[in-house]
Amino acid sequence: MAAVELISGDLLNQDVEIIVNAWNRNIIPWWLLLPQGVSGAIKKRGGYQPFMEVAKHGPIPLGGAVLTSAGRLPFKGIIHVAGISMWWRSSEYSIRESCRSAMRIAREHGFVSIAFPLIGAGTGGGSVDQVEKIMVDQLGVEEFAGRVVVVRFQK
């Protein structure tokens, strides 16, 4: 079982190998979307490369995940999870499945540390407290020997 650390701060400042980006179903071209939240911060600080890579994967099932490079960011990669529906809403299902999918990719690639934003809060409309509770519950039952961090955004 994974031990989950809860912290307040900036996802892009975490000392981990890989970060998770709460993405959409990858149906609308990334360059048409207004940069917001984690995705906006990644574009601003890491460049567009990860988004060009994720676009090549086509539509992502709700709760699915795709691994890309980290662009100019100091990570080994970014796992983009489809945490919101076509109607830009998150649900307990999309949050849990996003966590499962991201952790599966982290295990498959041998990463030893991963940081998550609150998937589905913000653009997805979920309550910060409720999203955090669902994520900690789901991540806590995942098999993972490394470090798992959930970051509540704070400037």
N, C-alpha and C positions, 0 to 999 in steps of 0.2 A: 504494500500500500504506500502511496506517495504521501509524504509530509508536505503540507501546503503552507507557504509563508504568505501572509497578508501584509502588504505595505502600501503606504501612500507615497506618490512621487510621479516620475516620468518614466514610462515604459522604455523609452529609447536611451535612458541612462542606467539601465540595469546591467550588472555584471553577470551575464548569462551567455550561453552559446547561441541560442535561438530565441526569437520573439514570435508572438502570434499577432496577426493583424485581423481584426474583426472586419471582414469584407462582406460582399453581397453575393448573390448567386452568379455573378460574372456574366450577366446577360447584356447589360448596358455597357458599352465601351468605356473603359476606365477614363479616357481623356474627355468624356462628356460630363463626368461627375465633378461637382465642386469639392475641392479638397477639404475634408472635415476630420476632426478627431485624430485617431491614430494614423489613418491613411494619409491625411493631410500633413501630419508631422513627418511621416516616412518620406513622402514626396519632397517636402521642403529640405529635409536634412540628408536623405539617402538617395534622392534622384528618382527618375522614372523607370529605371531598369527592372525592378521587381514587378512593376505593374505591366510592363510590356511582356514579361515572362508569364505572369498569371493569365493574361489575355489569351495566350496560345493554348491554354488548357480548355477553353470553351466553357459552357455552362457547368456550374458546380452544383451538385444536389444539396438541398438544405441540410446543413450540419456537416457537409463534406469539407475537405481541406486539400490545399495544394502547397507544395514547397517550392520556393524560388530562392534566388540569391538575395543578398541583403543590400545590393547597390553599394553606396558609399558608407553605409553604416558598419560598425565594427562587429557584426555578428556573422555566424557561419551560414545563416539563412533566415528566411521569414516564412512562417506557415500562415497562409491566408485561409481563414475559415468562413464558410457561408453561414454566418450567424443571424442573418435577417432574411425575411421572405421577400417575395416580389412586391409586397405592399410596404416594405421598409419597416417591418415589425419583427421583433424577436419573440420567442416563446420558450417555455421550459424545454421543449423538445429540441429546438434549434441550438440552445445553449449547451445542453448535455451532449448532443451529437457532435457539436463543434469541439468540445473538450475531448471527447473520445477520439475523434479523428486526428486532432493535433497531437495527442499523446501517442497514438499509434505511429504516426510519422516520426515523432521524436525517438521512439523505441527502435523502429526499423532502421533509422540512420545512425543510431548509437550516440545521440546527443545526451549530455549529462546535466544540462541545466536549461530551463525554459521559463520565459516570463509571458504571462497573459494580461491583456487589458480586460476590463469588464465587458464581455461579449454581449451585445444586445442592449446595453445601457446607452445613453446618448442617442444616436441616430435611430437605433432600434426601439426606442421608447420604453425600455424596461426600467424599473426602479433600481437604483444603484444597490440598495440593501438586498433586494430580492435576487438580483443577478449574482451578486457576490455570494449569497447563501447557496444558490443552486450550483455555482461553479466550485465552491469549496467542497460541497457534498460530492459532486461528481469526480473532481480531481482526486479527492481523498481515497476513492476506491480503485483508482487506476494503478496498475502495476508499473512502477517507475522507480529505479534505484537512485535517480539523481535529484537535483534541486528543482522545485516547482514554486514559482512566485506568481501571485495575483496582485496586480498593481491597480490601486484606486488612484486615478489621475489627480495630481495636485501640483500646481505651479510652484 
